[in-house]
Amino acid sequence: RRYNDFQWLYNRLHIEKPGSIIPIIPHKRVRLLKPETKFTTEFVSERRAILEEWINLILVHPELVDAPSLSAFMKQDDELFASAKKANDFDVAADSSLSLAEGKEEDDAAAAARDAAAEDDGATASNGTPGKQRFGRIRKLFAKAAIKSGVELAKVEDEETFADIDKYAKELEKDVAVLVKQSAILAKATKTSSDATHEIAKAFSGLSENTYPTPDLGAAGRLATMLNNAAKGMLSLASTLEEKSSAETDQIEAAIVDFDRDVQALRLALQRRTEKHYDLTKSLNRISTVGDKLDRMKEVAVNKTNEDAMVPIQVKEGEMLEAKDAAEVARTELEIVSARVIREVERFRLCCDGKLRHIIAEMGGVAVRFDDKINDSWGTILANTQPNVEPKFDAC
């Protein structure tokens, strides 16, 4: 399977199982890599390991085991899988709330540009798919805009429950953002300290070769030796600090970024549920609008006896039945997604507990391991820079 196949599966799972907390695919931004580093053996191997880890998480996900797209992805040969992708590409293209890479929201300008391209490429298509894609995308964009603007949603029984969950997710997102930022600062500060220590070592090495002329060659030699020992010790210390910086990036920062992806996946699950809530609200508003029009039409037709006057009323009554059916479908879908989100949040809390413990363990482990090395380095530096004889001049 190609990387785009994994992206397709990620988006299909959101469509087929809305409300599931679906792990976001970690990835390197290929566009930001230099041409000579793209698709090297090391890069491809690392990406393969990332995708294997991701698909293993999907395979044991309790909400996704019966997803049709997962079955197609895992069991069908390349030709059948390509057919399955093509059959469902319309749904993925029409869904603008997810990017193909990480589950981030697509920029509206980019969405509009892609719609324009679809219109140009498919203007003569006989099946009308580009038009359906544009309509689906426009509908989704309107829904997102309405939700972001704070449109009042229909009252539902579990409203307080989801208000609490949303508050929990927002606070978690804010706190984890601080962890992500500060862990990067921590690793950068340690790397800066390593670079500064390396420069100090170079300076001591230069001083060891540039001592003040004196007839006391023994004292000059002892000073040069001390400075040279200090330089060697500082180089060792700089190397230890660089290792610590790498560990802070590879272990601490990576663990926090991994947890941040989980939090973003939770937010996406809640977003899906909010979209279903909006669909119900829209359906109920439709019932109200059609009902008002129907009442006015009946008032106007009350004194009319000809059958032709009743035709528009019958049409509007048909619209009312359709609106009620649509509202019932929307309510059922919302209930299904809401129940799924509640199950997922309970599972997430257990996962959250484990990952936070892991982050703290990584921070403590790195600190203990490298702080001991740093203390040992300073002990060696001090031991090797003490004078062997008392100086014949007043100490500075």
Solvent accessible surface area in square Angstrom, and as a share of the most:
residue,aa,sasa,rsa
1,R,107,0.39
2,R,182,0.67
3,Y,30,0.11
4,N,89,0.46
5,D,15,0.08
6,F,19,0.08
7,Q,20,0.09
8,W,12,0.04
9,L,0,0.00
10,Y,0,0.00
11,N,5,0.02
12,R,17,0.06
13,L,0,0.00
14,H,1,0.00
15,I,52,0.26
16,E,39,0.18
17,K,28,0.12
18,P,17,0.11
19,G,0,0.00
20,S,0,0.00
21,I,13,0.06
22,I,0,0.00
23,P,24,0.15
24,I,7,0.04
25,I,1,0.00
26,P,32,0.20
27,H,39,0.17
28,K,81,0.34
29,R,134,0.49
30,V,32,0.18
31,R,226,0.83
32,L,141,0.70
33,L,51,0.25
34,K,134,0.57
35,P,112,0.71
36,E,119,0.53
37,T,57,0.33
38,K,66,0.28
39,F,129,0.54
40,T,52,0.30
41,T,120,0.70
42,E,137,0.61
43,F,11,0.04
44,V,57,0.33
45,S,57,0.37
46,E,71,0.32
47,R,40,0.14
48,R,131,0.48
49,A,58,0.45
50,I,40,0.20
51,L,13,0.07
52,E,93,0.42
53,E,117,0.53
54,W,3,0.01
55,I,18,0.09
56,N,86,0.44
57,L,88,0.44
58,I,0,0.00
59,L,70,0.35
60,V,113,0.65
61,H,5,0.02
62,P,77,0.49
63,E,22,0.10
64,L,0,0.00
65,V,97,0.56
66,D,100,0.52
67,A,0,0.00
68,P,90,0.56
69,S,4,0.02
70,L,9,0.04
71,S,52,0.33
72,A,9,0.07
73,F,10,0.04
74,M,91,0.40
75,K,163,0.69
76,Q,68,0.30
77,D,86,0.44
78,D,107,0.56
79,E,138,0.62
80,L,100,0.50
81,F,7,0.03
82,A,58,0.45
83,S,63,0.41
84,A,20,0.16
85,K,43,0.18
86,K,161,0.68
87,A,82,0.64
88,N,39,0.20
89,D,62,0.32
90,F,72,0.30
91,D,52,0.27
92,V,18,0.10
93,A,19,0.15
94,A,9,0.07
95,D,12,0.06
96,S,0,0.00
97,S,0,0.00
98,L,7,0.04
99,S,28,0.18
100,L,88,0.44
101,A,26,0.20
102,E,25,0.11
103,G,2,0.02
104,K,91,0.39
105,E,76,0.34
106,E,33,0.15
107,D,90,0.47
108,D,88,0.45
109,A,72,0.56
110,A,48,0.37
111,A,1,0.00
112,A,58,0.45
113,A,64,0.50
114,R,103,0.37
115,D,21,0.11
116,A,51,0.40
117,A,48,0.37
118,A,24,0.19
119,E,85,0.38
120,D,112,0.58
121,D,124,0.64
122,G,13,0.12
123,A,79,0.62
124,T,134,0.78
125,A,46,0.36
126,S,122,0.79
127,N,104,0.53
128,G,36,0.35
129,T,39,0.23
130,P,18,0.12
131,G,30,0.29
132,K,116,0.49
133,Q,38,0.17
134,R,65,0.24
135,F,137,0.57
136,G,3,0.03
137,R,4,0.02
138,I,86,0.43
139,R,99,0.36
140,K,36,0.15
141,L,42,0.21
142,F,141,0.59
143,A,10,0.08
144,K,15,0.06
145,A,58,0.45
146,A,20,0.16
147,I,45,0.23
148,K,140,0.59
149,S,88,0.57
150,G,59,0.57
151,V,61,0.35
152,E,138,0.62
153,L,45,0.22
154,A,18,0.14
155,K,151,0.64
156,V,27,0.15
157,E,183,0.82
158,D,38,0.20
159,E,68,0.30
160,E,142,0.64
161,T,61,0.35
162,F,13,0.05
163,A,58,0.45
164,D,94,0.49
165,I,10,0.05
166,D,45,0.23
167,K,137,0.58
168,Y,62,0.24
169,A,0,0.00
170,K,105,0.44
171,E,79,0.35
172,L,23,0.12
173,E,48,0.22
174,K,120,0.51
175,D,80,0.41
176,V,2,0.01
177,A,55,0.43
178,V,82,0.47
179,L,62,0.31
180,V,42,0.24
181,K,128,0.54
182,Q,85,0.38
183,S,8,0.05
184,A,41,0.32
185,I,84,0.43
186,L,76,0.38
187,A,6,0.05
188,K,147,0.62
189,A,56,0.43
190,T,15,0.09
191,K,78,0.33
192,T,81,0.47
193,S,47,0.30
194,S,4,0.03
195,D,70,0.36
196,A,50,0.39
197,T,12,0.07
198,H,78,0.35
199,E,97,0.44
200,I,78,0.40
201,A,1,0.01
202,K,110,0.47
203,A,58,0.45
204,F,57,0.24
205,S,41,0.26
206,G,38,0.37
207,L,90,0.45
208,S,14,0.09
209,E,149,0.67
210,N,115,0.59
211,T,45,0.26
212,Y,187,0.71
213,P,110,0.69
214,T,50,0.29
215,P,138,0.87
216,D,56,0.29
217,L,142,0.70
218,G,39,0.38
219,A,32,0.25
220,A,20,0.16
221,G,36,0.35
222,R,99,0.36
223,L,79,0.39
224,A,29,0.22
225,T,75,0.44
226,M,62,0.28
227,L,18,0.09
228,N,57,0.29
229,N,40,0.21
230,A,8,0.06
231,A,4,0.03
232,K,123,0.52
233,G,10,0.09
234,M,19,0.08
235,L,80,0.40
236,S,60,0.39
237,L,6,0.03
238,A,5,0.04
239,S,56,0.36
240,T,14,0.08
241,L,19,0.09
242,E,84,0.37
243,E,83,0.37
244,K,34,0.14
245,S,9,0.06
246,S,55,0.35
247,A,9,0.07
248,E,4,0.02
249,T,58,0.34
250,D,100,0.52
251,Q,61,0.27
252,I,6,0.03
253,E,35,0.16
254,A,48,0.37
255,A,14,0.11
256,I,2,0.01
257,V,49,0.28
258,D,49,0.25
259,F,1,0.00
260,D,32,0.16
261,R,52,0.19
262,D,24,0.12
263,V,0,0.00
264,Q,36,0.16
265,A,1,0.01
266,L,0,0.00
267,R,58,0.21
268,L,14,0.07
269,A,0,0.00
270,L,12,0.06
271,Q,39,0.17
272,R,12,0.04
273,R,15,0.06
274,T,35,0.20
275,E,11,0.05
276,K,44,0.19
277,H,9,0.04
278,Y,31,0.12
279,D,39,0.20
280,L,1,0.00
281,T,8,0.05
282,K,88,0.37
283,S,17,0.11
284,L,55,0.27
285,N,85,0.43
286,R,109,0.40
287,I,38,0.19
288,S,64,0.41
289,T,61,0.36
290,V,0,0.00
291,G,16,0.15
292,D,74,0.38
293,K,81,0.34
294,L,15,0.08
295,D,80,0.41
296,R,135,0.49
297,M,50,0.22
298,K,92,0.39
299,E,123,0.55
300,V,102,0.59
301,A,12,0.09
302,V,109,0.63
303,N,134,0.69
304,K,107,0.45
305,T,138,0.80
306,N,81,0.41
307,E,147,0.66
308,D,108,0.56
309,A,21,0.16
310,M,80,0.36
311,V,78,0.45
312,P,64,0.40
313,I,6,0.03
314,Q,109,0.48
315,V,88,0.51
316,K,32,0.14
317,E,68,0.30
318,G,29,0.28
319,E,46,0.21
320,M,26,0.11
321,L,117,0.58
322,E,123,0.55
323,A,7,0.05
324,K,103,0.44
325,D,93,0.48
326,A,51,0.40
327,A,7,0.05
328,E,106,0.47
329,V,86,0.49
330,A,8,0.06
331,R,88,0.32
332,T,62,0.36
333,E,68,0.30
334,L,6,0.03
335,E,106,0.47
336,I,93,0.47
337,V,3,0.02
338,S,3,0.02
339,A,44,0.34
340,R,24,0.09
341,V,1,0.00
342,I,67,0.34
343,R,124,0.45
344,E,2,0.01
345,V,1,0.01
346,E,92,0.41
347,R,88,0.32
348,F,9,0.04
349,R,102,0.37
350,L,139,0.69
351,C,54,0.32
352,C,12,0.07
353,D,70,0.36
354,G,38,0.37
355,K,55,0.23
356,L,64,0.32
357,R,160,0.58
358,H,89,0.40
359,I,5,0.03
360,I,121,0.62
361,A,66,0.51
362,E,34,0.15
363,M,80,0.36
364,G,35,0.34
365,G,37,0.36
366,V,2,0.01
367,A,39,0.30
368,V,99,0.57
369,R,107,0.39
370,F,5,0.02
371,D,58,0.30
372,D,77,0.40
373,K,87,0.37
374,I,28,0.14
375,N,98,0.50
376,D,99,0.51
377,S,14,0.09
378,W,103,0.36
379,G,38,0.37
380,T,74,0.43
381,I,10,0.05
382,L,100,0.50
383,A,74,0.57
384,N,71,0.37
385,T,22,0.13
386,Q,109,0.48
387,P,97,0.61
388,N,134,0.69
389,V,76,0.44
390,E,151,0.68
391,P,60,0.38
392,K,190,0.81
393,F,140,0.58
394,D,135,0.70
395,A,83,0.65
396,C,179,1.07
